[in-house]
Amino acid sequence: MAKPFLSVERLTQTYPDAAGGETTVFENASFGIERGEFVCILGHSGCGKSTIMNILAGLASPTSGVVTMDGAEVSGPSLDRGVVFQNYSLLPWLSALKNVSFGVQARHKDWSKVDVEAHSRKYLAMVGLEGDVVLRKPSQLSGGMRQRVSIARAFANQPKLLLLDEPFGALDALTRGTIQEELLKVWSQTEQTVFMITHDIDEAILLADRILLMTNGPYARVAESVQITIPRPRNRTEIVEHPNYYPIRNHLVQFLGQRSKVLSGQPSGGETQTPETVVIDKTKPAGGPEPEARLRAVND
Amino acid sequence: MPQLSINQRGALLSVVILIVGLLFWEAAIPPQQLATEMTEYERLMGGGSPRAAIPPPSDIFAKAWEELSNPFYDAGPNDKGIGIQIGYSIYRVLSGYLLAAAVAIPLGFLIGMSPVAYRALNPYIQVLRPISPLAWMPLALFVIRDSEASAIFVIFICSIWPMLLNTAFGVAGVRKDWVNVARTHELGAVRTAFQVILPAAAPTIVTGMRISIGIAWLVIVAAEMLVGGTGIGYYVWNEWNNLDLTSVIFSILMIGIVGMALDSAFGALQRVVAYAE
């Protein structure tokens, strides 16, 4: 079988603990992401989501295991993997525009200043920032605007993989809703591969093609890969009407509420741990043929 | 009466304090007795020659007017205009200070970036930092054998520490996120240093530079009293030897004004590099 675009193979992360032993955050975790896919990862705090994110970004190295992207091993930070950090990580002494063009300049060293600025403005406009607003410093922008700038910076670089680390965690619910839709809009225009960490179930269903579910640590694992069988384009008001919405949501809530605890703390015993694919589709007649042998339809 | 702003009220009160203070000062100076009013015995005992006394403010204003209306005259080694004297002092301060900045800022960067360099150099810094800069003077005079260069060295050694420590502190305290932004954009070491770490640490670095220039201006006066020849410190000491207290007080005021100007120049620089998070 051909390797997926992004392939995470037998990733293990351990830390020395206070007692002199070792804490295993996750062990032999393996999963893949296809080109153009939007994948969210859901799990409780401390299960190692951010560690996985940092490893994918190349900012941290795993204790063992390999990440390959587009056939090449990930061995350090790269412009091919853009990151949107939870706290925006804008450089506060630069204007919003300069924060974006800073990244564009780093990507396209041969571009003229005019090209860099035009390109930066184009991506800022995509997230709804136009005119004089882009000349403001981050401290003069609201939290939502700052995160928009951060998203524009990441998309403007057209990375092969975009990593979003709880990008909307610090925003109020209304702003979050608007920016989620903007993110979807930008994403649909760019065919970008996205890997996103979130705590918010509804956000994950709205945005993702697939949701990876992580059990609690220690010995956390990516236990399930839930397909979101809701057609695009989606929007937050119509999506709840879809017959698959609540079954999927219930499945996720049940996992995070109960099974993430039940399944935690089990050493892998050297086994490669791949997530089980879950397809929940109420639009197909119950008892119909399963799409593929590996897949398990959950019709609860 | 319209309500004045806090600034206006402050300025008004300032002026009132100045006027009241000056009036008290003026009134507190006893007038010189005229020789004709003295008894013959007093005149024989030398009472007729003018006694040295703290001059009244009016004399100082007159002196200031006289000096400032022709600040750059040069009538031999012991009689130069106040502008020339201050010029020499500023020249020495800036030479020593810029040398110190050229050493302290790169070295501070290194110490801030590298925990090993920090641990290696910290004991030396802690021992050298509390030494009074003037204590270096004899050694400097012996080694350098030039009073001018020794004064500059003393400025160098006194202004290096705040800049060094603040640079190291500022660089070490740059937020990890910003460094990660540089890393995910594949910025090289030099570009990361100039585009991310330097602007991020600039407010702390400039604070160190501001403290340093203040110390340097304090020290130059003492250093020039020792090495002599030119400069505002030498001028104060020379006028003291002449028992010209009017000039002493006038030059004290000038030292304060120049110090304030230097400090506010760095205050302006601080506002330029400041950023809000």
HADDOCK unambig.tbl for C-alpha pairs under 7 A between the chains (distance, minus, plus):
assign (segid A and resid 77 and name CA) (segid B and resid 183 and name CA) 5.90 0.50 0.50
assign (segid A and resid 77 and name CA) (segid B and resid 184 and name CA) 4.88 0.50 0.50
assign (segid A and resid 77 and name CA) (segid B and resid 186 and name CA) 6.74 0.50 0.50
assign (segid A and resid 78 and name CA) (segid B and resid 184 and name CA) 5.38 0.50 0.50
assign (segid A and resid 78 and name CA) (segid B and resid 185 and name CA) 6.45 0.50 0.50
assign (segid A and resid 78 and name CA) (segid B and resid 186 and name CA) 5.78 0.50 0.50
assign (segid A and resid 79 and name CA) (segid B and resid 184 and name CA) 5.96 0.50 0.50
assign (segid A and resid 79 and name CA) (segid B and resid 185 and name CA) 5.24 0.50 0.50
assign (segid A and resid 79 and name CA) (segid B and resid 186 and name CA) 6.19 0.50 0.50
assign (segid A and resid 82 and name CA) (segid B and resid 184 and name CA) 6.78 0.50 0.50
assign (segid A and resid 89 and name CA) (segid B and resid 177 and name CA) 5.79 0.50 0.50
assign (segid A and resid 89 and name CA) (segid B and resid 178 and name CA) 6.09 0.50 0.50
assign (segid A and resid 91 and name CA) (segid B and resid 178 and name CA) 6.66 0.50 0.50
assign (segid A and resid 92 and name CA) (segid B and resid 275 and name CA) 6.29 0.50 0.50
assign (segid A and resid 92 and name CA) (segid B and resid 276 and name CA) 6.55 0.50 0.50
assign (segid A and resid 92 and name CA) (segid B and resid 277 and name CA) 5.69 0.50 0.50
assign (segid A and resid 93 and name CA) (segid B and resid 275 and name CA) 5.35 0.50 0.50
assign (segid A and resid 103 and name CA) (segid B and resid 185 and name CA) 6.34 0.50 0.50
assign (segid A and resid 106 and name CA) (segid B and resid 185 and name CA) 6.23 0.50 0.50
assign (segid A and resid 106 and name CA) (segid B and resid 187 and name CA) 6.97 0.50 0.50
assign (segid A and resid 139 and name CA) (segid B and resid 276 and name CA) 5.78 0.50 0.50
assign (segid A and resid 139 and name CA) (segid B and resid 277 and name CA) 5.56 0.50 0.50
